[in-house]
Amino acid sequence: MADRHITKRGGLFRSRLPAPPAGAGASMPGFEGVRFSVEQAEDSLNAAADRLSLPRSVLGWTDFNILAISGGAAGGAFGAGVLVGMTKADRRPDFAIVTGVSTGALMAPFAFLGPSWDDHLTDAYTGGHAKDLLSLRRLAPAFGAGVFQAANLEELVDSFITAEVVEAVAEEHLKGRRLLVATTDLDSQQTAIWDMGEIAARGGEAALALFRDILVASASLPGLFPPRSFPCEADGVAYEEMHVDGGVSAPLFIMPDAMLRWKQLGRRLKGGRIYVVVNTVLEQAPRTTSPNLASILVRSFDTMLRFSYRNALSNAANFCAGVGLPLSFTSIPDAAENGNMLSFDTANMKRIFDEGVALAQGPGLWVTPVAEPPTLGQFIENMTRPRA
């Protein structure tokens, strides 16, 4: 087992170090420069652009494609099926940048590494692992920070994110490709964007441990799993950050916000396409909600997903239309049986996975959203407006 000195595992601690002061620029010793906050990206826009821009001449690609994978809990089985289905149909694009949030973060490394890792991706979402680890017998003790124990999600991630996976990610990163994952920093109430390839490239047990813990943090849905604690330093003073599911602050993201403001972005991505996989149903599904706690919570979560992802997709579509970038998306088909994204039953996840495979092999996988292109200033204002 990798050395866990990078982060504290096991959930929320009864006592903790204070969060770093705003603007302190805290980082983890040995892993400086592996993540962006919105402010840090804005303060060093050129550096961010250099790091996340890809030398197409080195890659030898003619297209610059981006894949953004959303959250969606058990709905992640759909995105896994889409990737496997595209491989089977021999129509899977090469992706220069892959981004992931929540369950999308868990599959992002395999999406990034390509078709040769499809067996691992298939097993992760259809092999019954989620049902075993998220069963009632694995509930956390009373008054814990989450319904399930932190070890449940750690065990799931550790079983699939091996040293071999991280080494393979590092190899692709050194070619110029980028794998980015989002978490939510509860203390600063900001999205943290982690450069997973840069972390992988640092090498060693510490990099493996941090890589895994970021994925756990990104998928730690508040209420279901405890937050993750990341020790850090600023000006020689020790602090501690608390991170939860990236979907709390960013249901999906194409790249850090500051990169979307980069005036050369449109020219840089010319010839490529942005692909978005939404791991939930986007259309409303009116029905009577049972007046019990479980039904209300599940229905509320499902409603939150649909509204937040529709809004995030609309923002992305408007921006892309405004700068001339083609965007295509796919989402779970609207059907009565597809409404519960908190059902980790193996049969349910296998059915959603198979829907993704079938859709990817047919003619109607990708949809181009209709957008009324705003000005870039309007888009930036919308992206930076404080969330309610």
C-alpha positions in Angstrom: 0.0 0.0 0.0 1.3 3.4 -0.9 2.5 5.8 1.8 -0.4 8.0 2.8 1.6 11.0 4.1 0.2 13.3 1.4 -3.4 13.4 2.6 -5.3 12.3 5.7 -7.5 9.4 4.9 -10.5 8.1 6.9 -12.8 11.1 6.7 -13.5 14.2 8.7 -11.3 14.8 11.7 -12.7 16.2 14.9 -9.9 18.7 15.0 -7.9 20.1 12.0 -5.4 22.7 11.1 -6.8 26.0 9.9 -7.4 26.6 6.2 -4.8 28.7 4.4 -5.6 32.4 4.2 -7.1 33.7 1.0 -4.5 34.4 -1.5 -1.8 32.6 0.4 -0.9 30.4 -2.5 -0.6 27.3 -0.4 0.8 24.1 -2.0 1.8 20.6 -1.0 5.5 20.1 -0.5 6.9 18.2 -3.4 3.8 18.9 -5.5 4.0 22.6 -6.2 2.4 23.7 -9.4 0.0 20.8 -9.9 -3.3 22.6 -9.5 -5.1 25.8 -10.3 -7.6 27.9 -8.4 -9.5 30.4 -10.4 -7.4 33.3 -8.9 -4.1 31.5 -9.5 -5.0 30.8 -13.1 -6.1 34.4 -13.7 -2.9 35.8 -12.1 -0.7 33.6 -14.3 -2.7 33.3 -17.5 0.2 32.9 -19.8 1.8 30.2 -17.7 -1.5 28.3 -17.6 -1.9 28.6 -21.3 1.7 27.3 -21.9 1.2 24.4 -19.6 -2.2 23.3 -20.9 -1.6 24.0 -24.6 -0.4 21.1 -26.5 2.4 21.0 -29.1 0.5 19.5 -31.9 3.6 19.2 -34.0 5.0 16.9 -31.3 1.8 14.9 -31.1 1.5 14.6 -34.9 -2.3 15.2 -34.7 -4.3 17.3 -37.0 -7.1 17.8 -34.6 -7.2 19.1 -31.0 -10.1 17.3 -29.4 -11.2 17.8 -25.8 -13.3 15.3 -23.8 -15.2 16.5 -20.7 -16.9 13.9 -18.5 -19.5 15.0 -16.0 -20.5 13.6 -12.7 -23.6 11.6 -12.1 -22.9 8.9 -9.5 -24.1 5.5 -10.8 -24.8 7.2 -14.1 -21.1 7.1 -14.7 -21.8 3.6 -16.1 -23.2 5.4 -19.2 -20.0 7.3 -19.9 -18.0 4.1 -19.5 -20.3 2.4 -22.0 -20.0 5.2 -24.5 -16.2 5.0 -24.5 -16.3 1.2 -24.9 -18.9 1.5 -27.6 -16.9 4.0 -29.6 -14.0 1.6 -29.5 -16.1 -1.2 -30.7 -17.4 1.0 -33.5 -13.9 2.1 -34.4 -15.0 5.8 -34.1 -13.3 6.9 -30.9 -11.4 10.2 -31.3 -8.0 10.9 -30.0 -8.3 13.4 -27.1 -5.7 16.0 -26.4 -7.3 17.0 -23.1 -9.6 14.9 -20.9 -11.3 16.4 -17.9 -13.4 14.7 -15.3 -15.6 15.5 -12.3 -16.9 13.1 -9.6 -17.6 9.8 -11.3 -16.3 11.4 -14.5 -13.0 11.8 -12.6 -12.9 8.1 -11.8 -13.2 7.1 -15.5 -11.1 10.0 -16.8 -7.7 8.2 -16.5 -9.0 5.3 -18.6 -10.6 7.6 -21.1 -7.3 9.4 -21.3 -5.2 6.2 -21.8 -7.4 5.0 -24.6 -9.0 1.8 -25.9 -6.4 -0.6 -24.5 -7.7 0.1 -21.1 -11.4 -0.6 -21.9 -11.4 -3.9 -20.0 -10.5 -2.1 -16.8 -13.1 0.5 -17.4 -15.8 -2.1 -18.1 -14.9 -4.0 -14.9 -15.0 -0.9 -12.8 -18.6 -0.1 -13.7 -20.1 -3.5 -14.3 -18.1 -5.8 -12.1 -20.3 -5.3 -9.0 -17.6 -3.4 -7.1 -19.8 -0.4 -6.3 -22.6 -2.6 -5.1 -20.3 -4.4 -2.7 -18.6 -1.4 -1.3 -21.7 0.9 -1.1 -24.0 -1.7 0.5 -25.9 -1.1 3.7 -23.4 -3.4 5.6 -20.7 -0.9 4.8 -22.4 2.1 6.4 -20.3 4.5 8.5 -20.8 4.6 12.2 -23.5 6.9 13.6 -22.7 10.7 13.5 -20.0 10.2 10.9 -19.3 12.8 8.2 -20.9 10.6 5.5 -23.4 7.8 5.1 -20.6 5.5 3.9 -17.1 5.0 5.4 -14.3 6.8 3.6 -12.5 3.4 3.3 -15.3 2.2 0.9 -14.4 4.7 -1.8 -10.7 4.4 -1.1 -10.9 0.7 -1.6 -12.7 1.1 -4.9 -10.2 3.6 -6.3 -7.1 1.8 -5.1 -8.2 -1.4 -6.8 -8.2 0.2 -10.2 -5.8 3.1 -10.0 -2.6 1.1 -9.8 1.1 2.2 -10.2 0.8 0.9 -13.8 -2.1 3.3 -14.5 -0.3 6.3 -13.0 2.9 5.5 -14.9 1.0 5.3 -18.2 -0.7 8.6 -17.5 2.8 10.1 -16.9 4.0 8.9 -20.3 1.1 10.5 -22.1 1.5 13.7 -20.1 5.2 14.0 -21.2 3.9 13.8 -24.8 2.0 17.0 -24.2 -1.5 15.6 -23.5 -3.4 16.7 -20.4 -5.6 15.0 -17.8 -7.4 17.4 -15.5 -9.7 16.6 -12.5 -11.8 19.0 -10.4 -12.5 18.9 -6.7 -14.3 21.5 -4.6 -12.3 23.3 -1.8 -15.0 23.8 0.9 -12.9 26.3 2.8 -12.3 28.7 -0.1 -15.6 27.7 -1.8 -13.7 27.4 -5.1 -13.1 24.7 -7.7 -9.6 23.2 -7.7 -8.3 21.9 -11.0 -5.6 19.3 -10.6 -3.1 18.5 -13.3 -3.1 14.7 -12.9 -0.5 14.1 -15.5 1.9 16.4 -13.8 1.3 14.6 -10.5 1.9 11.3 -12.2 5.1 12.5 -13.8 6.6 13.4 -10.4 6.7 9.6 -9.8 7.0 7.4 -6.7 4.7 6.3 -4.0 3.8 9.8 -3.0 2.5 10.6 -6.5 0.5 7.4 -6.6 -1.1 8.2 -3.2 -1.9 11.8 -4.2 -3.3 10.7 -7.6 -5.7 8.3 -5.8 -6.7 10.7 -3.1 -7.7 13.4 -5.6 -9.9 11.0 -7.4 -11.5 10.0 -4.1 -12.0 13.6 -3.2 -13.6 14.4 -6.6 -16.1 11.6 -6.1 -16.8 12.3 -2.4 -20.4 13.4 -2.7 -21.3 15.4 0.5 -23.5 13.3 2.7 -22.5 10.0 1.1 -18.8 10.2 1.8 -16.6 12.2 4.2 -14.5 15.1 2.9 -10.9 14.7 2.1 -8.2 16.5 4.0 -5.1 17.8 2.2 -2.2 19.1 4.3 -0.4 22.1 2.7 2.0 24.9 3.4 2.3 28.6 2.7 5.3 30.7 3.8 6.5 27.8 5.9 3.3 27.6 7.9 1.3 24.3 7.9 -2.4 24.5 6.9 -5.1 22.0 5.9 -7.7 22.1 3.1 -11.0 20.2 3.0 -12.1 19.0 -0.4 -15.3 17.3 -1.6 -17.0 16.3 -4.8 -15.9 18.5 -7.8 -19.6 18.5 -8.9 -20.5 20.8 -6.0 -18.8 23.7 -7.8 -18.3 22.5 -11.3 -20.8 19.9 -12.7 -18.5 19.6 -15.7 -15.6 21.7 -17.0 -13.8 21.9 -20.3 -10.7 23.5 -18.9 -9.9 26.1 -16.2 -12.0 29.2 -16.4 -9.0 31.4 -17.2 -8.2 29.2 -20.2 -11.7 29.9 -21.6 -10.8 33.6 -21.5 -7.6 33.1 -23.4 -7.9 35.1 -26.6 -5.9 32.6 -28.6 -8.1 29.6 -27.6 -10.3 29.6 -30.7 -7.2 29.6 -33.0 -5.5 27.0 -30.9 -8.4 24.5 -31.1 -9.1 25.1 -34.7 -9.8 21.8 -36.5 -10.8 20.1 -33.3 -14.0 19.5 -31.4 -15.2 19.5 -27.8 -17.0 16.4 -26.7 -19.1 16.3 -23.5 -20.4 13.2 -21.9 -23.2 13.9 -19.4 -23.8 11.0 -17.0 -27.4 11.7 -16.2 -30.8 12.3 -17.9 -31.2 15.9 -18.9 -34.9 16.0 -19.6 -37.4 16.5 -16.7 -39.4 13.4 -15.8 -42.6 14.5 -14.0 -44.0 11.9 -11.5 -45.4 11.6 -8.0 -42.7 11.6 -5.3 -43.3 9.3 -2.4 -43.5 11.2 0.9 -40.6 9.5 2.6 -37.0 10.6 3.4 -35.3 8.2 1.0 -37.5 9.1 -2.0 -37.3 12.8 -1.3 -33.5 12.7 -1.1 -33.1 10.6 -4.3 -35.6 12.8 -6.2 -33.9 16.0 -5.0 -30.4 14.7 -6.0 -31.7 13.7 -9.4 -33.4 17.1 -9.9 -30.2 18.9 -8.9 -28.2 17.0 -11.4 -30.5 17.7 -14.3 -30.7 21.5 -13.6 -27.0 22.0 -12.9 -25.9 20.0 -15.9 -28.3 21.6 -18.2 -27.0 25.0 -17.1 -23.4 24.0 -17.4 -23.9 22.6 -20.8 -25.7 25.7 -21.9 -22.8 27.9 -20.7 -20.3 25.7 -22.6 -22.4 25.7 -25.7 -22.9 29.5 -25.7 -19.1 30.0 -25.2 -18.2 27.6 -28.0 -20.6 29.1 -30.4 -19.3 32.6 -29.6 -15.7 31.7 -30.5 -16.5 29.2 -33.3 -15.6 26.0 -31.5 -17.7 22.9 -32.4 -19.3 21.2 -29.4 -21.1 17.9 -29.3 -22.6 16.2 -26.3 -24.4 13.0 -25.3 -26.4 12.1 -22.2 -28.3 9.2 -20.8 -31.5 8.5 -22.8 -34.7 9.8 -21.3 -36.5 6.7 -20.0 -38.4 5.9 -16.8 -35.9 3.3 -15.6 -33.0 5.8 -15.9 -34.1 8.2 -13.2 -32.1 7.0 -10.1 -28.5 8.0 -10.2 -28.0 6.8 -6.7 -28.8 3.2 -7.4 -25.5 1.3 -7.5 -27.1 -2.0 -8.1 -25.0 -4.0 -10.5 -27.9 -4.9 -12.8 -28.9 -1.3 -13.0 -25.3 -0.1 -13.8 -24.9 -2.9 -16.3 -28.1 -1.8 -18.1 -27.0 1.8 -18.2 -23.5 0.7 -19.4 -25.1 -1.4 -22.2 -27.3 1.6 -23.2 -24.1 3.7 -23.6 -22.4 1.0 -25.7 -25.4 0.6 -28.0 -25.8 4.4 -28.4 -22.2 4.8 -29.3 -22.4 2.2 -32.0 -25.4 3.8 -33.6 -25.9 7.0 -35.6 -27.3 9.2 -32.9 -24.6 9.4 -30.2 -23.6 13.0 -30.5 -25.9 16.0 -30.4 -25.0 19.6 -31.2 -26.7 21.9 -28.7 -28.5 24.9 -30.1 -27.1 28.2 -28.6 -27.6 31.9 -29.0 -23.9 33.0 -29.0 -23.3 35.7 -26.4 -20.4 38.0 -26.5 -17.3 36.8 -24.7 -17.8 39.4 -22.0 -21.3 38.1 -21.4 -20.0 34.5 -21.1 -17.3 35.6 -18.6 -19.8 37.5 -16.5 -22.0 34.4 -16.4 -19.1 32.1 -15.5 -17.9 34.3 -12.7 -21.3 35.3 -11.2 -21.5 34.0 -7.6 -23.5 30.9 -7.3 -26.7 31.0 -5.2 
